[in-house]
Amino acid sequence: MMTPMRYVVLVLAIIISLHFILSFSHEEYGRATSLSRLSEQFTGSKPHPPYQDGVPEEYYAPSTQGRRANATFVFLARNGDLNGVVMSMKQVEDRFNKVYQYPYVFLNEEPFSDEFKERVQTLTDAKVEFGLIPRDNWVQPDWIDEERATEARRKMVQENVIYGGSVPYRNMCRFNSGFFYRQELLQKYKYYWRVEPDVNFFCDLHYDPLLLMQDQKKVYGFTISLYEYPATIPTLWNAVKEFINSNPDLLEPDNAMRFISDDGGETYNNCHFWSNFEIGDLDFWRGEAYSKFFEFLDQKGGFYYERWGDAPVHSIGAALFAKKDQIHFFNDIGYRHNPFQHCPQGELHKKGKCWCNPNENFDYEWYSCLKRYDALFT
């Protein structure tokens, strides 16, 4: 016969077992009963962005060294970008990938030269693949009204809009918005880290951000956020609102609308994540919501009749269709794409042995949108 104390122990064991089962099988339950959430309730600590909690210590432990995400680096580059590609890739290798050995995928609308292939393969022991972008994924579609597009470019040149007269730049923006994740070489991967020529990575990374994204079910990671140039996207938000009104069921209830709009979606505040650095989930872009969103925008012709960029298109897509806590600020990755840079501060600067000047940090400058991202969680 069991004593009362044994009954108490048995009941406690059952409750604890159910708690762990629910924590792993039900994400919302796990979040609501996490130690950090309970601590906030008992200590009165204020809600804050998840990145401020830092990277869990277990990701720095040797036990994680053998685990890898299903991921790759992605470069969109031309043969003429070779010197800039080498500079960026060498820093990626020295700061991170010489340990983790993630593969690289290079994409180009023209075949890569033998010199290009040889020089980038010299920099890494990881797998490197080179892909040729299908013509219909890159060039201006035949259905675009060329007379209207030409007039739009002429007007932007007169108004000194950067890249206002460039068709190749518009091709690139459209490709990055809706076609890069469809490339054959990327089909076997779930996560990607986008790298561009002529960028700087300032800090050593002693953990795997791709694995962190995978384990925590994040879909989009950034280092810099800022306001878009309104002259390039005059009708973009009208198109977005039209899509939302026609497809309300596709919106994520716990979305990041407050990052991109100050009035519940009536207007766009022009905030976006600077997409020359992205760590993201390819399946998110491949999913129903974003696929329908891109196709809708593409048919509006704004990539050519205006100069819609992949940064606002990706950012709006992530803000509408992902949970806000699935969008992650990589506070510890020091990064520069001229003219802006994110330089980690304080202990993060020391931990990463960063070589950027901590006084030159864009995070809370007047043109930065990071404060709006932070406000999502407060």
Disulfide bonds with the S-S distance in Angstrom:
Cys203-Cys354 2.03
Cys271-Cys369 2.08
Cys343-Cys356 2.09
